[in-house]
Amino acid sequence: MTYSSAAIKAFSALGDPTRREIFERLALGPTAVGELAANLPITRPAVSQHLRVLKEAQLVTETSKGTRHLYRLDPRGIGAMREWLDGHWARALTAFKDFADAEFEAENKSQKENEK
């Protein structure tokens, strides 16, 4: 999967407010499904389903500790989103620089013509 498609999949997964809430809670540290469900207005199976979507988007990973399954953020998905945003940010800054340079040139040209 390319960074672009991975990023789009990750952003799409975070489009759901409940998944964003789960993601933000996992940013605080590894958490079991039961702990997540206890603090959300949805059932434990619903939390598991949201975690599956986040896992498929490479935003969370799952590890087993005995009978507990702990979920934590996965840096791969976050990295894909960051790289995608950085690429767009770089292009936006370049476009802004080009615009500002053109405006500066036009202003200087106008001032020179007014001085004549």
Contacts in CASP RR format, 6 or more apart in sequence:
PFRMAT RR
TARGET T0000
AUTHOR 0000-0000-0000
METHOD contacts of the structure
MODEL  1
MTYSSAAIKAFSALGDPTRREIFERLALGPTAVGELAANLPITRPAVSQH
LRVLKEAQLVTETSKGTRHLYRLDPRGIGAMREWLDGHWARALTAFKDFA
DAEFEAENKSQKENEK
1 9 0 8 1.000
3 79 0 8 1.000
3 80 0 8 1.000
3 83 0 8 1.000
3 84 0 8 1.000
4 84 0 8 1.000
6 57 0 8 1.000
6 58 0 8 1.000
6 76 0 8 1.000
6 77 0 8 1.000
6 80 0 8 1.000
7 77 0 8 1.000
7 80 0 8 1.000
7 81 0 8 1.000
7 83 0 8 1.000
7 84 0 8 1.000
7 85 0 8 1.000
8 84 0 8 1.000
9 56 0 8 1.000
9 57 0 8 1.000
9 58 0 8 1.000
10 57 0 8 1.000
10 58 0 8 1.000
10 59 0 8 1.000
10 77 0 8 1.000
10 78 0 8 1.000
10 80 0 8 1.000
10 81 0 8 1.000
11 81 0 8 1.000
11 84 0 8 1.000
12 57 0 8 1.000
13 19 0 8 1.000
13 53 0 8 1.000
13 54 0 8 1.000
13 56 0 8 1.000
13 57 0 8 1.000
13 59 0 8 1.000
14 20 0 8 1.000
14 23 0 8 1.000
14 57 0 8 1.000
14 59 0 8 1.000
16 50 0 8 1.000
16 53 0 8 1.000
18 40 0 8 1.000
18 42 0 8 1.000
18 46 0 8 1.000
18 50 0 8 1.000
19 50 0 8 1.000
19 53 0 8 1.000
19 54 0 8 1.000
21 40 0 8 1.000
22 36 0 8 1.000
22 40 0 8 1.000
22 47 0 8 1.000
22 50 0 8 1.000
22 51 0 8 1.000
22 54 0 8 1.000
23 54 0 8 1.000
23 59 0 8 1.000
23 60 0 8 1.000
23 73 0 8 1.000
25 31 0 8 1.000
25 36 0 8 1.000
25 39 0 8 1.000
26 36 0 8 1.000
26 60 0 8 1.000
26 71 0 8 1.000
26 72 0 8 1.000
26 73 0 8 1.000
27 73 0 8 1.000
29 72 0 8 1.000
29 73 0 8 1.000
30 63 0 8 1.000
30 70 0 8 1.000
30 71 0 8 1.000
30 72 0 8 1.000
31 70 0 8 1.000
31 71 0 8 1.000
31 72 0 8 1.000
32 68 0 8 1.000
32 69 0 8 1.000
32 70 0 8 1.000
32 71 0 8 1.000
33 44 0 8 1.000
33 47 0 8 1.000
33 48 0 8 1.000
33 51 0 8 1.000
33 69 0 8 1.000
33 71 0 8 1.000
34 44 0 8 1.000
34 47 0 8 1.000
36 47 0 8 1.000
36 51 0 8 1.000
36 71 0 8 1.000
37 43 0 8 1.000
37 44 0 8 1.000
37 46 0 8 1.000
37 47 0 8 1.000
40 47 0 8 1.000
42 50 0 8 1.000
51 60 0 8 1.000
51 62 0 8 1.000
51 71 0 8 1.000
54 60 0 8 1.000
54 71 0 8 1.000
55 61 0 8 1.000
55 62 0 8 1.000
55 71 0 8 1.000
55 74 0 8 1.000
57 77 0 8 1.000
58 74 0 8 1.000
58 76 0 8 1.000
58 77 0 8 1.000
58 80 0 8 1.000
59 73 0 8 1.000
59 74 0 8 1.000
59 77 0 8 1.000
59 78 0 8 1.000
60 71 0 8 1.000
60 72 0 8 1.000
60 73 0 8 1.000
60 74 0 8 1.000
61 71 0 8 1.000
61 72 0 8 1.000
61 73 0 8 1.000
61 74 0 8 1.000
62 69 0 8 1.000
62 70 0 8 1.000
62 71 0 8 1.000
63 69 0 8 1.000
63 70 0 8 1.000
63 72 0 8 1.000
64 70 0 8 1.000
END
